């Protein structure tokens, strides 16, 4: 079974482990929404049941908070 690890984008330090990619994205979105992280600060590493890296994914831009203000 695959696992999805939320990790820091720069250092790849693991932050949390999730069963689905959607759960991992939701965790990052929550950090951004609460102001604890900036868009692009975290990404997701997918690993297989042997612990091998399958891929690394960014979080869709939709996770970023809406920009407000007058241009």
KEFI-183780 format. One record per residue (C-alpha): x, y, z. Coordinates in nm, 2 decimals, padded with zeros to 4 digits. Layout:
<rs>
<r c1="X" c2="Y" c3="Z"/>
...
</rs>
This chain:
<rs>
<r c1="00.00" c2="00.00" c3="00.00"/>
<r c1="00.13" c2="00.35" c3="-00.09"/>
<r c1="00.17" c2="00.63" c3="00.16"/>
<r c1="00.19" c2="01.00" c3="00.11"/>
<r c1="00.43" c2="01.20" c3="00.31"/>
<r c1="00.40" c2="01.58" c3="00.36"/>
<r c1="00.75" c2="01.71" c3="00.35"/>
<r c1="00.93" c2="02.05" c3="00.34"/>
<r c1="01.01" c2="02.14" c3="-00.02"/>
<r c1="01.36" c2="02.26" c3="00.05"/>
<r c1="01.50" c2="02.00" c3="00.30"/>
<r c1="01.26" c2="01.71" c3="00.24"/>
<r c1="01.21" c2="01.68" c3="00.61"/>
<r c1="00.90" c2="01.46" c3="00.68"/>
<r c1="00.61" c2="01.64" c3="00.85"/>
<r c1="00.32" c2="01.39" c3="00.84"/>
<r c1="00.21" c2="01.07" c3="00.68"/>
<r c1="-00.12" c2="01.01" c3="00.51"/>
<r c1="-00.30" c2="00.72" c3="00.34"/>
<r c1="-00.42" c2="00.92" c3="00.04"/>
<r c1="-00.28" c2="01.20" c3="-00.17"/>
<r c1="-00.61" c2="01.40" c3="-00.10"/>
<r c1="-00.55" c2="01.37" c3="00.28"/>
<r c1="-00.19" c2="01.50" c3="00.23"/>
<r c1="-00.31" c2="01.79" c3="00.02"/>
<r c1="-00.58" c2="01.87" c3="00.28"/>
<r c1="-00.31" c2="01.88" c3="00.55"/>
<r c1="-00.10" c2="02.13" c3="00.36"/>
<r c1="-00.41" c2="02.34" c3="00.27"/>
<r c1="-00.50" c2="02.36" c3="00.64"/>
<r c1="-00.15" c2="02.48" c3="00.72"/>
<r c1="-00.17" c2="02.75" c3="00.45"/>
<r c1="-00.52" c2="02.85" c3="00.56"/>
<r c1="-00.41" c2="02.89" c3="00.92"/>
<r c1="-00.12" c2="03.10" c3="00.82"/>
<r c1="00.14" c2="02.84" c3="00.94"/>
<r c1="00.28" c2="02.78" c3="00.59"/>
<r c1="00.32" c2="02.96" c3="00.26"/>
<r c1="00.22" c2="02.81" c3="-00.08"/>
<r c1="00.52" c2="02.61" c3="-00.21"/>
<r c1="00.67" c2="02.55" c3="00.13"/>
<r c1="00.56" c2="02.18" c3="00.14"/>
<r c1="00.52" c2="01.91" c3="-00.12"/>
<r c1="00.41" c2="01.54" c3="-00.11"/>
<r c1="00.63" c2="01.24" c3="-00.15"/>
<r c1="00.46" c2="00.91" c3="-00.24"/>
<r c1="00.62" c2="00.59" c3="-00.13"/>
<r c1="00.53" c2="00.23" c3="-00.20"/>
<r c1="00.50" c2="-00.05" c3="00.05"/>
<r c1="00.87" c2="-00.11" c3="00.03"/>
<r c1="00.95" c2="00.25" c3="00.12"/>
<r c1="01.07" c2="00.33" c3="-00.23"/>
<r c1="00.99" c2="00.68" c3="-00.36"/>
<r c1="00.73" c2="00.67" c3="-00.64"/>
<r c1="00.70" c2="01.04" c3="-00.70"/>
<r c1="00.71" c2="01.39" c3="-00.55"/>
<r c1="00.42" c2="01.62" c3="-00.61"/>
<r c1="00.35" c2="01.99" c3="-00.55"/>
<r c1="00.02" c2="02.11" c3="-00.41"/>
<r c1="-00.22" c2="02.26" c3="-00.67"/>
<r c1="-00.22" c2="02.64" c3="-00.68"/>
<r c1="-00.59" c2="02.62" c3="-00.57"/>
<r c1="-00.46" c2="02.55" c3="-00.22"/>
<r c1="-00.32" c2="02.90" c3="-00.20"/>
<r c1="-00.53" c2="03.16" c3="-00.03"/>
<r c1="-00.71" c2="03.40" c3="-00.25"/>
<r c1="-00.53" c2="03.73" c3="-00.31"/>
<r c1="-00.72" c2="04.03" c3="-00.20"/>
<r c1="-00.65" c2="04.40" c3="-00.23"/>
<r c1="-00.66" c2="04.68" c3="-00.48"/>
<r c1="-00.42" c2="04.67" c3="-00.77"/>
</rs>
